[in-house]
Amino acid sequence: MSRLPTLDDLGPIKGRIGLVRVDFNVPLVNGRVADDTRIRAALPTLNELRQRGARLVLMSHCGRPEGAPDPALSLEPVARHLAGILDVPVPFVPQTVGAEASKIVAALPAGGVAMLENLRFSAGETSNDPDFSAALAALGHFYVNDAFGTAHRAHASVLGVAEHFEESVGGRLLELEIRALSALLDSPRRPFVGIIGGAKIEGKIETLVNLMPRLDALAVGGGMANTFLTAQGFNLAQSLVEHGSLDLAHDLIEQAEASHTDLLLPPDLVITDDLDHPRRIETVSPDKVPEKTRAVDVGPATCEAIRELISDAGTVFWNGPLGVFETPPFDAATLATARALGACPGWTVIGGGETVAAARRAGVLDALGHVSTGGGASLELLAGKPLPGVAILRKSK
């Protein structure tokens, strides 16, 4: 953290234009913001810069428009919503760069805020196009990255733009995220428990490898658990299994043994014959999964074992649902784990969209130590990998 430039490192900024990368990738329903959690997470940075008299140009992506305009993903509703929160006008710039953008930005008063259109309407954003980066940079005098959720992307607004500024710093949200997640690697309170779920091992291998020696216990759920159980020789019938990752699962089991990490794989599973129209729902042990059924959640014995691990943990990190969370009743274990985490006396950190959604639905968000705004970014940081959007700030003069 000592090497990360922050808002404290900015010189006088009154009247100067700050180009601020935020993560306003929020759900939009019928032209309205359905969940403004990410918008509100940026308020400490925006308010501090405004109080210091800066003029702010906010840039963000929303969804995956594939480099072309998509009216359903326009950030105009976000600008309106932000204006209501700040109680000031937030001019919307219908382009990301160009003469009109420059004109609107130039007219901002001290403390004013403008919102650019969705960055991903331009193919130059995801390709980190040098010309697009330069055109964005021309709008401002200094750069602030407060979008932890995209800090692992080598995109123009994250990487290319930062190269154009001597004053290129992290915002308060980025600072908070890095501090909270780095503490998991550097100085976790013991016992340190990891809970990893979701469908696939593939995107989490490096995180698991890096965390394993630091963990006292690791609980695995979701589709990932099916692959681990299959690697142990269980036949899970029609369950989701990454057959190409069986050797990796076996290696991780051996790594857990070598690092003296207690590995909890589900002692029971909830199975069904049909996910959408189930005629049969049962709880079985991994060695008794019936033919023509699939595992869709972990069972009550697994939930109780996880609850016991959490009950006296000093630190807990959780990423990924333990079942098919989007299809009740197969969200039961995920919600039970969220409630157990809310009662944990230790430092609790969660990341990933479905994990955060589960904590919100369980009503425990306010009881958690840190709720990360970046699922993929948090996993890469915990894997020990440099985040491009952070590394470039550390190189800034």
C-alpha positions as CSV (number, residue, x, y, z in Angstrom):
1,M,0.0,0.0,0.0
2,S,2.9,2.4,0.6
3,R,3.7,2.3,-3.1
4,L,0.2,3.1,-4.2
5,P,-0.4,6.8,-5.0
6,T,-3.7,7.9,-3.6
7,L,-5.8,11.1,-3.4
8,D,-3.4,12.2,-0.7
9,D,-0.6,12.4,-3.3
10,L,-2.5,14.9,-5.6
11,G,-1.3,18.5,-5.6
12,P,-3.7,21.4,-5.7
13,I,-6.7,20.4,-7.9
14,K,-9.1,23.3,-7.5
15,G,-10.5,24.1,-10.9
16,R,-8.5,21.3,-12.6
17,I,-10.3,18.5,-14.4
18,G,-10.0,15.0,-13.0
19,L,-10.6,12.0,-15.3
20,V,-12.1,9.4,-12.9
21,R,-12.5,5.8,-13.8
22,V,-15.4,4.4,-11.8
23,D,-17.2,1.1,-11.9
24,F,-20.8,2.0,-12.6
25,N,-21.5,-1.4,-14.3
26,V,-24.9,-1.5,-12.6
27,P,-28.1,-3.4,-13.5
28,L,-30.5,-1.2,-15.6
29,V,-34.2,-2.1,-15.8
30,N,-36.6,-0.1,-18.0
31,G,-34.1,2.8,-18.1
32,R,-33.6,3.0,-14.4
33,V,-30.8,1.9,-12.1
34,A,-32.0,-1.2,-10.3
35,D,-29.1,-1.4,-7.8
36,D,-26.9,1.5,-7.0
37,T,-24.4,-0.2,-4.6
38,R,-21.5,0.4,-6.9
39,I,-22.4,4.0,-7.5
40,R,-22.5,4.7,-3.7
41,A,-19.2,2.9,-3.2
42,A,-17.6,5.6,-5.3
43,L,-19.1,8.5,-3.3
44,P,-16.2,8.9,-0.9
45,T,-13.8,9.6,-3.8
46,L,-16.2,11.8,-5.7
47,N,-17.1,13.9,-2.7
48,E,-13.5,14.4,-1.6
49,L,-12.5,15.5,-5.1
50,R,-15.5,17.9,-5.4
51,Q,-14.8,19.4,-2.0
52,R,-11.3,20.2,-3.1
53,G,-12.7,22.1,-6.0
54,A,-11.9,19.6,-8.9
55,R,-14.1,19.3,-11.9
56,L,-14.8,15.6,-12.6
57,V,-15.3,13.6,-15.8
58,L,-16.5,10.1,-14.9
59,M,-16.0,7.2,-17.2
60,S,-17.3,3.7,-16.9
61,H,-18.4,0.7,-18.9
62,C,-21.8,-1.1,-18.5
63,G,-22.5,-4.6,-19.7
64,R,-20.9,-6.1,-22.8
65,P,-22.0,-4.0,-25.9
66,E,-19.1,-5.5,-28.0
67,G,-17.7,-2.2,-29.2
68,A,-20.9,-0.7,-30.6
69,P,-23.6,1.5,-29.2
70,D,-26.5,-0.3,-27.5
71,P,-29.3,2.0,-26.1
72,A,-30.2,-0.6,-23.4
73,L,-26.7,-0.1,-22.0
74,S,-26.4,3.7,-22.2
75,L,-25.1,5.3,-19.0
76,E,-27.6,8.2,-19.3
77,P,-29.8,6.6,-16.6
78,V,-26.7,6.3,-14.4
79,A,-26.0,10.0,-14.8
80,R,-29.6,10.9,-13.8
81,H,-29.4,8.6,-10.8
82,L,-26.0,10.1,-9.7
83,A,-27.4,13.6,-10.0
84,G,-30.2,12.6,-7.6
85,I,-27.7,11.2,-5.1
86,L,-25.3,14.2,-5.3
87,D,-28.1,16.8,-5.6
88,V,-26.3,18.6,-8.4
89,P,-26.6,18.5,-12.2
90,V,-24.6,15.7,-13.8
91,P,-24.4,16.5,-17.5
92,F,-24.4,13.4,-19.7
93,V,-21.9,13.3,-22.6
94,P,-23.5,11.2,-25.3
95,Q,-20.0,10.4,-26.7
96,T,-16.9,9.3,-24.9
97,V,-14.5,11.5,-26.9
98,G,-14.6,14.3,-29.4
99,A,-15.6,18.0,-29.7
100,E,-19.0,17.7,-27.9
101,A,-17.4,15.9,-25.0
102,S,-14.7,18.6,-24.8
103,K,-17.3,21.4,-24.9
104,I,-19.4,19.9,-22.1
105,V,-16.3,19.2,-19.9
106,A,-14.9,22.7,-20.4
107,A,-18.2,24.2,-19.1
108,L,-18.1,22.3,-15.8
109,P,-17.8,24.6,-12.7
110,A,-15.6,23.8,-9.8
111,G,-17.0,20.8,-8.0
112,G,-19.0,19.9,-11.2
113,V,-19.5,16.3,-12.4
114,A,-20.0,15.0,-16.0
115,M,-20.6,11.4,-17.1
116,L,-19.3,10.0,-20.3
117,E,-21.2,7.5,-22.4
118,N,-20.5,3.8,-22.0
119,L,-16.8,3.3,-22.7
120,R,-17.4,-0.1,-24.4
121,F,-19.4,1.5,-27.1
122,S,-16.0,2.1,-28.6
123,A,-13.9,-1.0,-29.6
124,G,-10.8,1.0,-28.6
125,E,-11.7,0.5,-24.9
126,T,-11.2,-3.2,-24.6
127,S,-8.3,-3.3,-27.1
128,N,-6.5,-0.5,-25.2
129,D,-6.2,1.4,-28.4
130,P,-3.5,4.2,-28.1
131,D,-5.5,6.7,-30.0
132,F,-8.6,6.1,-27.9
133,S,-6.5,6.4,-24.7
134,A,-5.0,9.6,-25.9
135,A,-8.4,11.1,-26.8
136,L,-9.8,10.2,-23.4
137,A,-6.7,11.6,-21.6
138,A,-7.1,14.9,-23.5
139,L,-10.3,15.6,-21.5
140,G,-8.5,15.9,-18.1
141,H,-5.5,17.2,-16.1
142,F,-5.1,14.3,-13.7
143,Y,-6.3,10.7,-13.5
144,V,-8.0,8.7,-10.7
145,N,-8.8,5.0,-10.9
146,D,-11.5,4.1,-8.4
147,A,-12.8,1.0,-10.4
148,F,-11.4,-2.0,-8.6
149,G,-13.8,-4.2,-10.4
150,T,-11.9,-3.5,-13.7
151,A,-8.4,-3.1,-12.3
152,H,-7.4,-6.5,-13.7
153,R,-8.3,-5.5,-17.2
154,A,-5.7,-4.0,-19.5
155,H,-8.2,-1.6,-21.1
156,A,-7.8,1.9,-22.4
157,S,-9.5,3.6,-19.5
158,V,-7.6,1.5,-17.0
159,L,-4.1,1.2,-18.5
160,G,-3.6,3.4,-21.5
161,V,-5.1,6.6,-20.1
162,A,-3.0,6.4,-16.9
163,E,0.2,6.5,-19.0
164,H,-0.6,10.1,-20.1
165,F,-0.6,11.6,-16.7
166,E,2.1,12.4,-14.2
167,E,-0.6,12.6,-11.5
168,S,-2.2,9.2,-11.8
169,V,-3.6,7.9,-8.5
170,G,-6.0,5.4,-6.9
171,G,-9.3,6.5,-5.4
172,R,-10.5,5.7,-1.9
173,L,-12.4,2.6,-3.0
174,L,-9.4,1.2,-4.8
175,E,-7.3,1.9,-1.8
176,L,-9.8,0.2,0.5
177,E,-10.1,-2.9,-1.7
178,I,-6.3,-3.4,-1.9
179,R,-5.8,-2.9,1.8
180,A,-8.6,-5.3,2.8
181,L,-7.6,-8.1,0.3
182,S,-3.9,-7.8,0.8
183,A,-4.4,-8.3,4.5
184,L,-5.7,-11.8,3.7
185,L,-2.3,-12.7,2.2
186,D,-0.1,-10.8,4.6
187,S,-1.6,-11.0,8.1
188,P,-4.8,-12.9,8.5
189,R,-6.1,-13.6,12.0
190,R,-6.2,-17.3,12.8
191,P,-7.9,-19.6,12.1
192,F,-8.1,-18.5,8.4
193,V,-11.0,-20.2,6.5
194,G,-11.6,-20.1,2.8
195,I,-15.0,-20.9,1.2
196,I,-14.8,-21.4,-2.6
197,G,-17.8,-22.2,-4.8
198,G,-19.1,-21.5,-8.2
199,A,-19.2,-23.7,-11.3
200,K,-15.6,-24.1,-12.3
201,I,-12.1,-24.6,-11.0
202,E,-10.4,-23.2,-14.0
203,G,-10.7,-19.5,-13.2
204,K,-9.7,-20.0,-9.6
205,I,-6.8,-22.4,-9.8
206,E,-4.1,-19.7,-9.2
207,T,-6.0,-18.2,-6.3
208,L,-6.4,-21.6,-4.7
209,V,-2.7,-22.4,-5.1
210,N,-1.7,-19.1,-3.6
211,L,-4.2,-19.2,-0.7
212,M,-3.8,-22.8,0.2
213,P,-0.6,-22.5,2.3
214,R,-2.1,-19.6,4.2
215,L,-5.4,-21.3,5.0
216,D,-6.2,-23.3,8.0
217,A,-9.3,-24.8,6.4
218,L,-10.8,-24.7,2.9
219,A,-14.5,-25.6,2.2
220,V,-15.4,-26.3,-1.4
221,G,-18.9,-26.2,-2.8
222,G,-20.9,-25.6,-6.0
223,G,-20.0,-27.2,-9.3
224,M,-16.3,-27.1,-8.2
225,A,-17.0,-29.6,-5.5
226,N,-18.4,-32.1,-8.0
227,T,-15.0,-32.1,-9.8
228,F,-13.1,-32.6,-6.6
229,L,-15.4,-35.4,-5.6
230,T,-15.1,-37.1,-9.0
231,A,-11.3,-36.8,-8.7
232,Q,-11.7,-38.8,-5.5
233,G,-13.5,-41.6,-7.4
234,F,-17.2,-40.8,-6.8
235,N,-19.7,-41.2,-9.6
236,L,-21.9,-38.1,-9.7
237,A,-24.1,-39.2,-12.5
238,Q,-25.2,-36.2,-14.6
239,S,-23.8,-33.6,-12.3
240,L,-21.7,-30.7,-13.7
241,V,-18.1,-32.0,-13.7
242,E,-15.0,-30.5,-15.3
243,H,-13.5,-33.7,-16.6
244,G,-10.6,-31.7,-18.0
245,S,-9.7,-30.4,-14.6
246,L,-9.7,-33.7,-12.6
247,D,-5.9,-33.8,-12.5
248,L,-5.9,-30.2,-11.2
249,A,-8.4,-31.1,-8.5
250,H,-6.3,-34.1,-7.5
251,D,-3.2,-31.9,-7.3
252,L,-5.1,-29.3,-5.1
253,I,-6.2,-32.1,-2.8
254,E,-2.5,-33.2,-2.5
255,Q,-1.5,-29.6,-1.9
256,A,-4.0,-29.2,0.9
257,E,-2.5,-32.3,2.6
258,A,1.1,-31.0,2.1
259,S,0.2,-27.6,3.5
260,H,-1.8,-29.1,6.4
261,T,-4.9,-27.3,5.3
262,D,-8.1,-29.0,6.4
263,L,-10.1,-29.6,3.1
264,L,-13.8,-29.9,3.5
265,L,-15.6,-31.5,0.6
266,P,-19.3,-32.0,0.8
267,P,-20.3,-35.0,2.9
268,D,-23.8,-34.6,1.4
269,L,-25.4,-33.3,-1.8
270,V,-28.8,-32.2,-2.8
271,I,-29.8,-33.9,-6.1
272,T,-32.6,-33.5,-8.6
273,D,-33.8,-35.1,-11.8
274,D,-34.6,-31.8,-13.4
275,L,-33.3,-28.3,-12.5
276,D,-36.3,-26.3,-13.9
277,H,-39.1,-28.8,-13.2
278,P,-37.9,-31.1,-10.5
279,R,-40.0,-34.1,-9.7
280,R,-37.4,-35.5,-7.4
281,I,-35.3,-33.7,-4.8
282,E,-33.2,-35.7,-2.3
283,T,-30.2,-35.3,0.0
284,V,-27.6,-38.1,-0.6
285,S,-24.0,-38.8,0.2
286,P,-21.5,-38.5,-2.7
287,D,-21.3,-42.3,-3.1
288,K,-25.1,-42.6,-3.7
289,V,-26.0,-40.1,-6.4
290,P,-28.7,-41.8,-8.4
291,E,-28.5,-42.3,-12.1
292,K,-30.1,-39.7,-14.2
293,T,-29.8,-37.1,-11.5
294,R,-27.5,-34.2,-10.8
295,A,-26.1,-32.5,-7.7
296,V,-27.4,-28.9,-7.5
297,D,-26.5,-27.9,-3.9
298,V,-24.6,-29.0,-0.9
299,G,-26.6,-30.6,1.9
300,P,-27.4,-29.7,5.5
301,A,-24.5,-31.7,6.9
302,T,-22.1,-29.7,4.7
303,C,-23.8,-26.5,5.8
304,E,-23.4,-27.4,9.4
305,A,-19.7,-28.3,8.9
306,I,-19.1,-24.9,7.2
307,R,-21.0,-23.1,10.0
308,E,-18.7,-24.8,12.6
309,L,-15.6,-23.7,10.7
310,I,-16.9,-20.2,10.5
311,S,-18.1,-20.0,14.1
312,D,-14.6,-19.5,15.6
313,A,-12.7,-18.3,12.6
314,G,-10.4,-15.2,12.9
315,T,-10.6,-14.6,9.1
316,V,-13.0,-15.9,6.4
317,F,-12.8,-15.3,2.7
318,W,-15.8,-16.5,0.6
319,N,-16.2,-16.4,-3.2
320,G,-18.8,-18.3,-5.2
321,P,-22.2,-19.9,-4.5
322,L,-22.4,-23.4,-3.1
323,G,-25.3,-24.5,-5.4
324,V,-27.4,-23.3,-8.3
325,F,-28.1,-20.1,-6.4
326,E,-30.3,-18.6,-9.1
327,T,-32.8,-21.4,-8.9
328,P,-34.5,-21.8,-5.5
329,P,-34.7,-24.0,-3.5
330,F,-31.1,-24.8,-4.6
331,D,-30.0,-21.6,-3.0
332,A,-30.5,-22.9,0.5
333,A,-26.8,-23.7,1.3
334,T,-25.6,-20.5,-0.1
335,L,-28.0,-18.5,2.0
336,A,-27.3,-20.6,5.1
337,T,-23.6,-19.9,4.7
338,A,-24.2,-16.2,4.3
339,R,-26.2,-16.1,7.5
340,A,-23.4,-18.1,9.3
341,L,-20.9,-15.6,8.0
342,G,-23.0,-12.7,9.3
343,A,-22.7,-14.2,12.8
344,C,-18.9,-14.8,12.6
345,P,-16.9,-12.8,15.2
346,G,-13.9,-12.7,12.9
347,W,-12.9,-10.6,9.9
348,T,-15.1,-11.6,7.0
349,V,-14.5,-10.8,3.3
350,I,-16.6,-11.7,0.4
351,G,-16.3,-11.2,-3.4
352,G,-18.2,-12.1,-6.5
353,G,-21.6,-11.0,-7.8
354,E,-23.6,-14.0,-6.7
355,T,-21.9,-14.2,-3.3
356,V,-22.7,-10.5,-2.6
357,A,-26.2,-11.1,-3.8
358,A,-26.6,-14.0,-1.4
359,A,-25.3,-11.9,1.5
360,R,-27.7,-9.1,0.5
361,R,-30.7,-11.5,0.3
362,A,-29.7,-13.0,3.7
363,G,-29.7,-9.5,5.2
364,V,-26.1,-9.7,6.4
365,L,-24.1,-7.3,4.3
366,D,-23.8,-4.7,7.1
367,A,-22.4,-7.4,9.4
368,L,-19.5,-8.3,7.1
369,G,-16.0,-6.9,7.3
370,H,-15.5,-6.2,3.7
371,V,-17.7,-6.6,0.6
372,S,-15.5,-6.5,-2.5
373,T,-16.8,-4.8,-5.6
374,G,-14.7,-6.9,-7.9
375,G,-15.0,-10.7,-8.1
376,G,-12.5,-11.3,-10.9
377,A,-10.1,-8.6,-9.6
378,S,-10.2,-9.9,-6.1
379,L,-9.4,-13.4,-7.2
380,E,-6.4,-12.2,-9.3
381,L,-5.1,-10.1,-6.4
382,L,-5.4,-13.1,-4.1
383,A,-3.6,-15.2,-6.7
384,G,-0.6,-12.9,-6.2
385,K,-0.9,-11.5,-9.7
386,P,-0.3,-7.8,-10.5
387,L,-3.4,-5.9,-11.5
388,P,-2.6,-3.7,-14.6
389,G,-4.8,-0.9,-13.3
390,V,-2.9,-0.8,-10.0
391,A,0.6,-1.5,-11.4
392,I,0.4,1.5,-13.8
393,L,-0.4,3.8,-10.8
394,R,2.6,2.5,-9.0
395,K,4.8,3.5,-12.0
396,S,3.3,7.0,-12.1
397,K,5.6,9.9,-11.2
